Amino acid sequence: MNCINMAQIFGDFLENLPSSQEYLIVSFSPSSVSLQQRWRNNGLSADFLADYLSSFLTCKEEQESDYLIKQAEAKDAISYIANELLENAMKYTNQLSSAPISIQIHLIDHKIIFQITNSVHTNAVVKFQKYIKELLAFDPYELYLRKLEDNHTQEKEAGSGLGFLTMVNDYGAKLGWRFNNFVGKSEETTVTTMVQLAM
């Protein structure tokens, strides 16, 4: 059966990234180890990505103390965002899929661009896209406060919805998503989340 790729884009998603000399791509197989074990390693993976990429950040005209402060701030932002992206991908990936979870991090013109791709069950796509539309339509700070209040009154199973909002509010990140639904594989959609962070 032929598969046709039907793509949908939301937010600030760059289809064709400019070329970059500094980047790192890490892939995980969702079935190689248990999700619980993988979850414990997300922080380690995020810290590795932050350590690796922050070593390429340079500030030629600043004093070394200012540079070290900015490098530490960048490392913190990279680690937080990478950890959130990995946790979401592990949590929501289609466990029946053999497609890997892949995270890419690029340093392009004073901007760090994260891309994480994972497979999601088609049934989860509508709910996720509804959340994305809400996130793009409302003031991020007001939505953050509303989500905090909602999380206080609802069950934890619903998911907090705070990770993306924290990226926007605390780090000034731009968010984008691409959904690829492969007609002919009706149970599987891949989602690529992009986070752009100015340095």
N, C-alpha and C positions, 0 to 999 in steps of 0.2 A: 504494500500500500504506500502511495506517495504521501510524504508529509509536507505541508505548506506552513511556512513560518508567518504567523500573524503577530506583528509587534505593536505595542502601545507604549507611548512615552508620557511621563508625568514629571513636572518640575524642571529643574535645571540639569538636564542630562546632555552631555557632550557625546554625540554619536561617533565622531572621529577624533580621538585624542591626538594632540600634536606629538611629534616624536620626542622622546625623552631619553637621556643617557642614564639617568638614575631612576631605577624602578626595581621592584621586587614582586614576584608572584609566588604565592604559596597555595597549594591545593590539598584538600583533605578528602578522604573517601568516607562518606557517611556510614558505611557498613564495616569499616576495618576495625573499629573499637566501639565500645558502647558509648552512647550519647553522654552518659554520666561521667565517664572517664574523659571524654573529649572536652566536656564542659569545664573540668578542672584545669585543662591545659590552655583554655582561651586566654587567660591573663598572661601566661608565659609567651604565647604566640604574639599577643598584642605588644608586650614589652620588647620582644625581639624586633618586631617591625619598627617600633619607635626608636630603639637603639640604633638599628641599621640606618634608617633614613635620616635621623637627626645628625648623624656624623657627616652628612653631605651639606648641611646648612652652613652657610658662610655669611659673615658680616664684616666686610673689609674695613669700613670706616669707623667702626665702633671700638670703644675700649673693651678689653678682654672681659671685664666684669659684666658689662652690659650684654656682651655676646653670650656669656655663660648663662645669664638670666633668661635671655630669649631662647637659647637652646633648650634649657630646662622646661620652659613654658611650652615650646613646640613638642618636646618629648612627651609631656603630660597630655597634650591635646591628641597627639597621634595615638598614644596608648589607649586613652579613653575611647576615642572613636573606633579604633580597630577592635577593641574588646566588645563594644556594643554591637558592631556589625557582625562579628563572629558569633556572639551569643544569639542574636536574632536568627542568623542563618542556621545555626545548629538547632535552635528551638523549633523553627518553622519549616525546615527542610522536609521534603517528602521521603520518609524513611524507606519506602519501597523502591525508590529510584537508585540507580547505580551511578547517576551523574555526580561528579565531585563538587564540593564546595570550594570555590576559588576566590582568593582575595588578592587584589593587585593594589600596589601603592606606588604612585608616580610623583616625582618632583619635577614640576614644569613651571619655569618662569615665576619664581617666588610663590608658587601655589602647590599644595599637596593635594593630590586627587586619589581618593580611595574608590575602588570598584570591588564589590563582592557579588558573586553569582552563585545562586543555589536553585535547586528544583523545589517547587511547592506543589502540593496537591491542588488541582483545579478548584475544588470546593473552597479552599482558603483564599483564593484570589479576590473574590468579590468583597469580602470583609476587609482585606488589606487595602484594596483600591479605595474603598470608602474612607478608611482612615487617612490615606494619602491625600485625598481630595479635601478632607476636613483640615488637615495640616497645612495645605497650600492656601486655603480660603480664609483662614482666621489669623488674627494677630498671634504670633507664637508665644508671647509672654502670657496673654490672657488664656490661651488654650492650655498652657502649662499649669496655670493655677486651677483651671477647671478640671484637668486630669488628676491633679493632686487631690482635689476634693472628691472626685468620682472614685478614685482608688481607695480613699478612706472609707467610703460607704459601700463599696462593692467587694465581691470576692476577688481574691488574688488571681484566680484562674483566668480572669478576663484579660490579663496582660496590662502592664502599667501604661504603655504608650508614651513614656517620658524620655526614652533614650534619644530619639530624633529631635525632640523639642529641646533637650539639653544641648545637643550639638549646635542647634541654631542659636539659642539664647546665650549660652556660655562661650561658644567658640566662633560665632558668626559664620557658621558653615552654610553652604548652599547644597540643597538636596535634590536628587533626581532619581527616577526609576525607569527601567525598561522591562516590560513583560513580553516574553516570547512564548506564544501558545502554538504548539506544533499540532496543527490539524492532522489527525490520524493517530495521535497519541493523546487522546482526550483526557486522560487522567493526570497529565503532567504539563506544567508551565515552568519556565525558568524566569527568575526575576534577578535583574542586576540593579543593585543599589549603588548610586554614585554620591560621594560626599566631596565637595570642593572646599578646601580650607586655605585662606590667604595667609601667607607668612610675612 
